[in-house]
Structure formats: C-alpha cells, structure tokens
Amino acid sequence: MNNAVTGFSKLSKEEKINWIAKEYFSTPSEAIALLKNYWNTDEKIQKLHDEFIENTITNFYIPLGVAPNFLVNGKYKTIPMAIEESSVVAAASKSAKFWSTRGGFKATVLNTEKIGQVHFIYKGDVSKLSLFFAQSKSKFFQDTESITKNMQKRGGGILEIVLKDKTDLLPNYFQLHATFETKDSMGANFINSCLEQFAKTLKEEALNYELFLETEKNIQVVMSILSNYVPNCIVRAEVSCPIEDLQEKHITNPQDFAERFVQAVQIAEVEPFRAVTHNKGIMNGIDAVVLATGNDFRAVEAGIHAYAAKSGQYSSLSHAKIENGIFTFWLEIPLALGTVGGLTTLHPLVKLSLEMLENPTAKELMQYVAVAGLAQNFAALRSLTTTGIQDGHMKMHLNNILNQFNTNDDERVLIQKHFKLHIVSHSSVVSFIENLRK
Ligand code: MEV
C-alpha cells in the first residue's frame, strides 16, 4: 500500500481521521470510534487542545496525580505529577511523608542565568573582530530595547554579551554568547527574539565597519538559538537527619541503612551504567512535575543530563554523606522553568496545578521540582538497598494487568487476596486469572 499523502495538514480533523483509519486499520470504524472516544465533550476544551499542535486527531491521556505532605522549607505542599509509571506518585508520597517528620526538604535556588548564542562564521583578522565587537557592543543592547523593555520592567533582561573565538573547534567559527535573566518566564521566546536581533545587528554593523576588508564584512550567521544547557541556573534540594531518626518499618538498623544508602549513591557517582538508571529515577519525579506545570520536559531532560556529564564522565546528580552522626542526601540540578507564559495560562490543568502549588514564582517551582526529584531518588534507593524494587513495583503493576484483562470486581478481590501472599509476575497473574475463569 502507498501511504504517502499530500495536503494532509489542510484536511479537516474528520478527514484526517478517516484517511488514517482507511489506510492503516482493518476495521476503520473501530479505529475512528476509539479516536473519537478520547475527544473531550466540551468543544471549547477540545478546540484548545486541537490547536496546541498540528494534525491533532485526539487526546493522549496521562494521569495527573498528586503527592501530598511535602514539607518544603517549612511549608506543606501538595505536588501535582503527570506520569504514566505506576509506582512514581506512590513513591513520592511515601518519601514526602517520611521526611515530613524528619525536618522536611530544604531547597535553595543558587542562580537563575539563561544562555543563548549566535553561531557565526568570520573569515579574517581575529583582533579586528574583537575590536569591532567592543566598539559595537552597545548597539546590540540598543537594537533589542523594544524586545527587552517589558522584561526589564519585571527585573530581567540581557545580562551580558560576549564574543567567543571557537576556531580551535571549527575553522572560522565564532559565537556571540549571551546571558539572560528571564524572571518567572522560561524565556525561550524572549531569548530567541533577542538572539535573532543580535544576528541582524551583527551582519549590518559588520557591513558598515570601516576597518574590515570587503571579505571580512561578510559575516555568515549559521543560527541563533537559546541553549538548553543552563549550568548557572541551579537549584539545590536537601534532606538530613540524625542517623538514628532514619529508623522505621523497613529500616531496623539505621546505621547499616545509612551506610548502604551512601554506598549506593557512591556507585552512581563513579559508574555510568548505574548513574543513568539512578538519574532516571530522579527524572521520574522531575519530569512529572515539569509536565504537570506546563514546562518543557525535553529541555529539562537535555540540560540535566548534560550537567550530569559536566566532568567528562556521566555521573550521579545526587550525593549523600554521613558526618558526625548526621545523614545528608542532596542534589543540585539545572532547571530553566517558567510559571508565566507558554502553556501556563493556556492549559486549564496546568493552571490548576500551578494554583495547587499556590501560584509559585519560577524560583519556587524550581525548588518543588528538585524536591520531587530528590524524593523519588530517596524512595528508589531506600527500596533498592532494603526490600528490593520489585516488591512495590509489581504490586502497582498488578493493577495494570487487572485492567488489561478487564477483570470484574469479584475477580479483583480474589486476585488481590491471593497476591498479598504470593509473588507477582506477569505470567503468575495471567495464569491465576485464566484458572479463575475456567
Ligand atoms: C524506575 O523507574 C526507576 C529506578 O530504576 C531508579 C533507580 O534504580 O534508582 C527504580
């Protein structure tokens, strides 16, 4: 079958669905019915979602859960989390509860600098380029005044623009490397608009610069774009308590637990295979809050993993120590987040999530996101170093299997009773259901 299509984006939503159903499904009517079953009955809400992207055919649900009892800097927070992985919200809630009676989470924003670059090619005398940049630098600020005016009113703007010689990496490659403060917005549009203006100014000023030879005047801008690597936009989250206070149901020997926990973190610090999974557990918490609050989780992921590799070797984002009988566990991560602009006002559930967090500033949101990441990491390491992860995971997974097999209420009661005492695995649950139905 030839599935190529022209003018697809111009088709109506119905026409798109009909085309897909006809091309790819043996029973088109079923596919159409399923897609439509996920449309919102409120036409206004559906239209809003249709228009977020191109070629929307339906909505793709991910549960929005909440993890209550997060004591962050002395205040209780209920943290919204959008995530499909069954154990994540339960783990966050458990960690939150655990630390709420042990001093809670302390979180601090260390800095908030964002970065953008104009990448360009200049073939000529480098000292002349440096002089040109020094003499024309104020023009870059002047030419972006209409863009920066509102941001300046909010206390943000362009912090600095630096010319960088990158010719050791690529022939004739230079950058304008700019830093920004974007206050409560993530700032992507603001930064990119400034950068595109910098690129224009750069080309125009170079054309009129008398000291340049004709060939030097022709600066080629390759691209102008923000960087999602923000190593100076860092938040730190921490928990700590005397070792003996760690005692609870699964931690009967707190000293032994604390030592094993620190070792688990040290392994992730030195061993990249473990570090990736360790950090994945942190991202379970981070992405869920980032998504629920309408922020760009791909940007956050890319930036955080780059930060985890800043020493040249991929390593743990979190750290732990025992000092003078005190157990301390913390992480530091880069986070470029916004609580205004973008989806934050458009998506009704994002608005609701932010309201649940009492309409935080971007700095406060950075703290909650980091705390969710640390809580998640604590829950994972606590399980891994005590009972093992599968116990809790498979119990949560049991529910997914029950849904998969459309079990009724009576079956569920029997299955859950049985698997309280027996090990859950996909095949053991399936054969139990099959026997039950014989
Ligand atoms: C699973 O989503 C996350 C963990 O693998 C994290 C870890 O191993 O630390 C449990």
Residues whose N, C-alpha, C, O or C-beta is under 5 A from the ligand:
A	BS01	MEV	T277 H278 K280 G281 A380
